[in-house]
Structures are given as C-alpha cells and as structure tokens.
Amino acid sequence: MNDETQSGGAAQRAFILVDSKPRLPRHVKLRQDAARGTWAILAPERVFTPDEIAIAVLQLCDGTRTVDAIAAELSVNYNASKQQIITDVVSMLQKLADNGVVKM
C-alpha cells in the first residue's frame, strides 16, 4: 500500500511490512549538526531528534532496500538477531510513517 493512495479524498495509512521499501519523502531531510554532534529529521513545521539506532535505520531507508534487507544489514553490524531487529524496525518505521516522515 502506498501512503499516497487516496480513498474519498483522505490518505490511507501505509503499513510497514518486511517487503516494504521505506524512504524519506522529498520534503523530509535527515541532517547532521556537526557543531552539536546531533542529528535531526527536518519536516515541514516539525523537527524530530532521532536516537543512534533510528539514525542507522533511516540512513538505510533509500527506497530500494526492503525492511528485511535493512534488518539483515543491521543484524550483521550490531551482531543481533535479525528477527528482533525486524520487530523493532517495523515498529519504529510505522510510527514515522504515521507522522509522514517515511513513505513506501
């Protein structure tokens, strides 16, 4: 399902699945503030401050990788269970998708 899908003029909720290919929409930017040593997600009239794990996930959300591929890469990088990472990544990306920060 695409979060731009319209039904009766209202956008439908995008559900994050393991085969979803998440990406940041054009109007959302992930930026590093080198002076402060922090990262921010910049969206129209909103700013989010992601934690270290969210940054690692969002940097892999390029619209070509699936959630499964993202979890596989993170499981190697963090020496963790791919299944646990999938659960955490899906939950995090779903919240971001609900806020319009991530789309498929």
ROTORNU-776327 format. One record per atom (N, C-alpha, C): atom name; residue number from 1; x, y, z; residue in three letters. Coordinates in pm, 1 decimal. Each point is the difference from the previous one (the first is absolute). Layout:
N
   zado   vovo         c1         c2         c3   gumi
     CA    NUM          X          Y          Z    ALA
...
//
This chain:
104
   zado   vovo         c1         c2         c3   gumi
      N      1       84.9     -116.8        0.0    MET
     CA      1      -84.9      116.8        0.0    MET
      C      1       89.1      122.5        0.0    MET
      N      2      -36.4       98.6      -71.9    ASN
     CA      2       73.0      124.1       -9.2    ASN
      C      2      -68.4      102.7       88.1    ASN
      N      3       78.6       79.6       73.3    ASP
     CA      3      -62.9       97.1       89.0    ASP
      C      3      -60.9      116.4      -77.2    ASP
      N      4       18.9        4.1     -130.0    GLU
     CA      4      -63.3      102.4      -81.0    GLU
      C      4     -132.1      -48.4      -58.9    GLU
      N      5      -33.3     -127.5       26.0    THR
     CA      5     -124.9      -54.4      -50.1    THR
      C      5     -114.9       78.6       60.1    THR
      N      6      -93.1       38.3      -83.8    GLN
     CA      6     -110.9       81.4       47.0    GLN
      C      6     -130.6      -77.1      -13.7    GLN
      N      7      -85.6       15.9       96.5    SER
     CA      7     -133.2      -59.3       -3.8    SER
      C      7      -95.7      103.5       54.1    SER
      N      8      -83.6       51.4      -87.0    GLY
     CA      8      -95.0      101.1       45.1    GLY
      C      8       67.6      127.8       43.1    GLY
      N      9      120.4       27.9      -55.8    GLY
     CA      9       68.5      124.2       30.8    GLY
      C      9       88.9       -6.7      123.2    GLY
      N     10       -4.2     -108.2       76.1    ALA
     CA     10       82.7      -11.3      120.1    ALA
      C     10      110.6     -102.0      -23.7    ALA
      N     11      122.4       32.8       42.5    ALA
     CA     11      112.1      -92.3      -14.0    ALA
      C     11      -20.2     -119.4       91.4    ALA
      N     12       34.7     -117.4      -49.7    GLN
     CA     12      -10.6     -120.8       80.4    GLN
      C     12      131.6      -23.6       73.0    GLN
      N     13       -6.5      -69.6      111.2    ARG
     CA     13      117.9      -30.1       79.2    ARG
      C     13       87.7     -100.1      -75.2    ARG
      N     14      129.4       28.0       -5.3    ALA
     CA     14       96.8      -92.0      -60.0    ALA
      C     14       44.9      -97.1      108.6    ALA
      N     15       -3.9     -127.7      -28.5    PHE
     CA     15       44.8      -99.9       96.0    PHE
      C     15      138.6      -48.5      -38.6    PHE
      N     16       91.0        2.3       94.6    ILE
     CA     16      136.4      -44.8      -21.7    ILE
      C     16        3.8     -151.5       13.8    ILE
      N     17       48.3      -66.0     -104.6    LEU
     CA     17       13.7     -145.4       -2.8    LEU
      C     17      145.6      -33.5      -29.6    LEU
      N     18       37.9     -127.0       12.6    VAL
     CA     18      139.4      -37.5      -24.9    VAL
      C     18       41.5       22.5     -144.5    VAL
      N     19      -95.7        1.1      -93.0    ASP
     CA     19       35.6       24.3     -139.9    ASP
      C     19      -18.9      146.0      -41.7    ASP
      N     20      -35.5       87.1       94.7    SER
     CA     20      -11.5      143.2      -28.0    SER
      C     20      137.8       56.3      -30.5    SER
      N     21        4.7      101.7      -84.9    LYS
     CA     21      124.5       68.7      -34.1    LYS
      C     21      -11.2      145.4       45.4    LYS
      N     22       28.0       23.1      128.1    PRO
     CA     22      -20.1      134.5       55.7    PRO
      C     22      102.5      100.3      -51.2    PRO
      N     23      -45.1      125.4       -5.2    ARG
     CA     23       88.4      110.8      -37.2    ARG
      C     23      -53.8      127.5       62.8    ARG
      N     24       84.4       99.4        5.8    LEU
     CA     24      -43.3      131.0       46.9    LEU
      C     24      -61.7       73.4     -118.7    LEU
      N     25     -115.2       62.7       19.3    PRO
     CA     25      -58.0       79.4     -107.9    PRO
      C     25       91.8      119.6      -32.3    PRO
      N     26      -19.3       60.7     -115.3    ARG
     CA     26       83.3      113.8      -41.0    ARG
      C     26        0.3      112.6      100.9    ARG
      N     27     -110.3       22.4       66.3    HIS
     CA     27       -9.9      112.9       92.7    HIS
      C     27       55.9      -29.6      139.0    HIS
      N     28       52.1     -119.9       20.8    VAL
     CA     28       56.6      -37.8      129.7    VAL
      C     28      150.0      -24.6      -17.8    VAL
      N     29       79.4       57.6       87.4    LYS
     CA     29      146.2      -11.6       -9.4    LYS
      C     29       58.0      -51.3      131.6    LYS
      N     30       97.9      -88.2      -10.7    LEU
     CA     30       77.4      -46.3      114.6    LEU
      C     30      130.9       77.2       -4.3    LEU
      N     31       22.9       82.6      100.6    ARG
     CA     31      117.1       87.9        0.8    ARG
      C     31       80.0      -16.4      128.0    ARG
      N     32      132.0        7.6      -16.1    GLN
     CA     32       88.9       -4.6      114.9    GLN
      C     32       45.1      141.6       32.2    GLN
      N     33       -6.9       34.1      126.7    ASP
     CA     33       50.7      127.7       49.0    ASP
      C     33      137.3      -29.2       59.9    ASP
      N     34      102.5       18.2      -80.3    ALA
     CA     34      136.2      -34.0       42.3    ALA
      C     34       44.2       81.3      121.0    ALA
      N     35      -41.4      124.9        7.0    ALA
     CA     35       39.9       85.9      112.5    ALA
      C     35      -52.4      -54.1      132.5    ALA
      N     36     -120.6      -54.0       -1.7    ARG
     CA     36      -61.0      -52.6      123.0    ARG
      C     36       18.0     -150.5       14.7    ARG
      N     37       41.2      -66.0     -107.6    GLY
     CA     37       17.2     -144.8        4.0    GLY
      C     37     -132.2      -73.5        7.5    GLY
      N     38     -104.2       57.8      -60.1    THR
     CA     38     -132.7      -61.5        2.9    THR
      C     38      -55.8      -13.8     -140.8    THR
      N     39     -106.4      -77.2      -11.3    TRP
     CA     39      -72.0      -17.4     -125.2    TRP
      C     39     -141.8       51.2       19.3    TRP
      N     40      -62.3       39.3     -110.2    ALA
     CA     40     -138.7       45.3        4.6    ALA
      C     40      -70.5      -45.7     -127.1    ALA
      N     41     -127.2      -30.6       15.4    ILE
     CA     41      -87.0      -24.9     -114.7    ILE
      C     41      -79.8      128.5      -17.1    ILE
      N     42       18.5       63.1     -114.4    LEU
     CA     42      -65.9      127.2      -27.3    LEU
      C     42     -117.4      -23.7      -93.2    LEU
      N     43     -118.1       35.2       46.1    ALA
     CA     43     -122.9      -11.3      -78.5    ALA
      C     43      -70.2      134.5        9.2    ALA
      N     44      -88.6       28.7      -94.1    PRO
     CA     44      -69.6      128.7        7.4    PRO
      C     44      -63.9       22.2      137.4    PRO
      N     45       39.6      107.6       64.0    GLU
     CA     45      -52.9       42.5      129.4    GLU
      C     45       23.0     -100.1      113.6    GLU
      N     46       89.9      -96.2      -21.7    ARG
     CA     46       30.1      -99.2      103.8    ARG
      C     46      148.3      -35.0       -3.4    ARG
      N     47       54.1      -29.9      116.4    VAL
     CA     47      137.0      -48.3       10.8    VAL
      C     47       -2.0     -117.0       97.3    VAL
      N     48       60.7     -110.8      -41.0    PHE
     CA     48       10.5     -118.0       85.0    PHE
      C     48      147.5      -21.1       30.9    PHE
      N     49       28.8      -46.7      120.9    THR
     CA     49      137.1      -30.2       39.7    THR
      C     49       13.2     -151.2       16.0    THR
      N     50       51.8      -67.5     -102.9    PRO
     CA     50       10.1     -145.7        5.6    PRO
      C     50      116.1      -45.8       88.1    PRO
      N     51      -15.8     -118.9       58.0    ASP
     CA     51      110.2      -57.2       76.8    ASP
      C     51       95.9      -70.4      -97.2    ASP
      N     52      108.5      -53.8       53.7    GLU
     CA     52      105.1      -61.9      -81.2    GLU
      C     52      -52.7     -115.1      -86.8    GLU
      N     53      -87.9      -81.8       56.0    ILE
     CA     53      -55.4     -113.2      -74.7    ILE
      C     53      -90.8       49.7     -112.5    ILE
      N     54      -83.2       98.4       28.1    ALA
     CA     54      -88.0       55.4     -103.0    ALA
      C     54       81.6       57.8     -115.3    ALA
      N     55      110.4       64.1       31.8    ILE
     CA     55       86.8       55.7     -103.5    ILE
      C     55       53.7     -111.7      -88.8    ILE
      N     56       47.3     -109.3       62.8    ALA
     CA     56       52.8     -113.5      -76.2    ALA
      C     56     -106.0      -56.9      -93.5    ALA
      N     57     -123.2       -9.0       47.4    VAL
     CA     57     -110.2      -51.5      -82.2    VAL
      C     57      -32.1       97.9     -112.2    VAL
      N     58      -17.6      126.9       33.6    LEU
     CA     58      -40.1      100.1      -98.6    LEU
      C     58      104.3       18.5     -110.4    LEU
      N     59      126.8      -16.6       33.4    GLN
     CA     59      103.7       11.9     -102.0    GLN
      C     59       -9.9     -113.1     -103.3    GLN
      N     60      -65.5     -109.3       35.5    LEU
     CA     60      -17.7     -112.2      -92.2    LEU
      C     60     -132.0        5.9      -75.3    LEU
      N     61      -86.0       93.1       36.4    CYS
     CA     61     -131.6       13.6      -64.2    CYS
      C     61       14.4       81.5     -127.5    CYS
      N     62       39.4      -68.1     -107.5    ASP
     CA     62       26.9       68.0     -125.9    ASP
      C     62     -103.2      -29.1     -108.8    ASP
      N     63     -104.7      -75.2       34.0    GLY
     CA     63     -102.6      -32.9      -97.8    GLY
      C     63       33.2     -120.0      -86.6    GLY
      N     64      119.4      -54.2       15.3    THR
     CA     64       37.5     -120.1      -75.8    THR
      C     64       13.4     -121.9       91.4    THR
      N     65       39.2       22.0      124.4    ARG
     CA     65       12.7     -109.6       96.3    ARG
      C     65     -135.4      -29.2       63.8    ARG
      N     66      -27.5     -126.7       20.5    THR
     CA     66     -119.7      -38.9       73.6    THR
      C     66       30.7        6.5      149.2    THR
      N     67     -104.7       -2.1       80.6    VAL
     CA     67       18.4       -4.3      145.1    VAL
      C     67       79.7     -125.2       36.4    VAL
      N     68      -26.2     -110.6      -67.5    ASP
     CA     68       73.6     -124.3       24.0    ASP
      C     68      149.7       19.6      -27.0    ASP
      N     69       34.4       66.2     -111.2    ALA
     CA     69      140.7       24.6      -33.8    ALA
      C     69       64.3       95.3      100.6    ALA
      N     70      -75.0      100.3       43.2    ILE
     CA     70       50.5       94.0      101.1    ILE
      C     70       30.4      -75.4      129.4    ILE
      N     71      -92.1      -85.1       41.2    ALA
     CA     71       19.7      -78.6      123.0    ALA
      C     71      118.7      -94.0      -13.7    ALA
      N     72       16.5      -60.8     -116.8    ALA
     CA     72      113.5      -90.6      -21.8    ALA
      C     72      132.3       74.8       14.7    ALA
      N     73        7.1      119.8      -57.9    GLU
     CA     73      122.4       79.4        9.8    GLU
      C     73       26.2       43.0      144.3    GLU
      N     74     -104.4       43.2       68.4    LEU
     CA     74       15.7       42.3      139.3    LEU
      C     74       36.4     -116.7       90.9    LEU
      N     75      -52.8     -118.2      -28.9    SER
     CA     75       31.2     -116.4       84.4    SER
      C     75      148.5      -34.8       -7.7    SER
      N     76       59.7       21.1     -116.7    VAL
     CA     76      144.2      -22.9      -14.7    VAL
      C     76       77.4      111.0       70.8    VAL
      N     77      -39.7      125.1      -25.5    ASN
     CA     77       71.6      115.1       58.2    ASN
      C     77       -6.4        2.4      152.3    ASN
      N     78     -113.1      -44.5       57.2    TYR
     CA     78      -19.2        5.9      145.0    TYR
      C     78        6.0     -135.6       67.6    TYR
      N     79       29.3     -105.6      -78.9    ASN
     CA     79       10.4     -135.9       53.8    ASN
      C     79     -123.2      -33.7       85.3    ASN
      N     80     -116.5       16.6      -62.6    ALA
     CA     80     -126.4      -23.5       70.0    ALA
      C     80      -90.1      -87.9      -85.5    ALA
      N     81     -104.1      -53.0       59.7    SER
     CA     81      -96.7      -84.7      -68.6    SER
      C     81      -76.3       79.3     -105.4    SER
      N     82       -0.6      -50.3     -122.8    LYS
     CA     82      -71.5       67.6     -108.0    LYS
      C     82     -148.4       11.5       33.0    LYS
      N     83      -58.9     -102.1       59.3    GLN
     CA     83     -142.9        3.9       31.2    GLN
      C     83      -33.5      109.1      101.5    GLN
      N     84       83.6       15.9      100.7    GLN
     CA     84      -22.9      106.6       98.1    GLN
      C     84       15.4      136.8      -65.3    GLN
      N     85       99.8       11.6      -86.9    ILE
     CA     85       20.2      127.5      -69.7    ILE
      C     85     -118.9       31.0      -89.2    ILE
      N     86      -52.7     -100.6      -71.4    ILE
     CA     86     -117.6       22.4      -84.7    ILE
      C     86     -115.7       53.9       83.9    ILE
      N     87      -24.4      -61.7      114.2    THR
     CA     87     -108.9       43.7       87.4    THR
      C     87       19.0      146.2       40.5    THR
      N     88      120.1       35.0       41.1    ASP
     CA     88       28.4      136.6       44.2    ASP
      C     88       -6.3       99.5     -115.8    ASP
      N     89       55.0      -38.6     -115.1    VAL
     CA     89        2.6       89.6     -116.3    VAL
      C     89     -141.3       24.7      -52.3    VAL
      N     90      -79.7     -105.2      -10.0    VAL
     CA     90     -138.1       16.6      -47.1    VAL
      C     90      -76.0       94.0       92.9    VAL
      N     91       14.0      -18.2      129.6    SER
     CA     91      -68.4       85.3       96.7    SER
      C     91       43.2      146.5      -14.9    SER
      N     92      130.1       22.8       -7.7    MET
     CA     92       51.5      135.0      -12.7    MET
      C     92      -44.4       64.4     -131.1    MET
      N     93       14.2      -73.0     -110.7    LEU
     CA     93      -37.5       55.8     -129.8    LEU
      C     93     -150.0       23.9      -10.9    LEU
      N     94      -79.1      -83.8       67.4    GLN
     CA     94     -144.8       21.4       -2.9    GLN
      C     94      -35.2      132.5       66.9    GLN
      N     95       62.5       27.1      113.8    LYS
     CA     95      -24.8      128.0       67.9    LYS
      C     95       41.7      117.4      -87.1    LYS
      N     96      114.9      -12.4      -66.7    LEU
     CA     96       46.1      107.0      -87.1    LEU
      C     96      -90.1       15.0     -122.4    LEU
      N     97      -46.3     -111.5      -53.6    ALA
     CA     97      -92.0        5.7     -115.4    ALA
      C     97     -130.9       67.2       41.0    ALA
      N     98      -49.0      -31.6      119.0    ASP
     CA     98     -124.0       61.3       49.2    ASP
      C     98       15.6      151.8       16.2    ASP
      N     99      124.3       45.5       22.9    ASN
     CA     99       29.0      143.6       12.6    ASN
      C     99       42.2       63.7     -133.1    ASN
      N    100       -3.3      -78.1     -107.1    GLY
     CA    100       34.0       52.7     -131.9    GLY
      C    100      147.7       18.0      -25.7    GLY
      N    101       82.7      -60.5       85.0    VAL
     CA    101      145.5       14.6      -13.1    VAL
      C    101       59.2     -105.1      -92.9    VAL
      N    102      -66.4     -113.7      -12.8    VAL
     CA    102       45.5     -109.8      -85.9    VAL
      C    102     -115.5      -39.5      -91.0    VAL
      N    103       34.4      -36.1     -122.6    LYS
     CA    103     -102.7      -51.3      -91.6    LYS
      C    103       56.7     -118.5      -75.8    LYS
      N    104      -87.5      -73.7      -69.1    MET
     CA    104       42.3     -116.5      -77.2    MET
      C    104       13.4       37.6     -145.6    MET
//
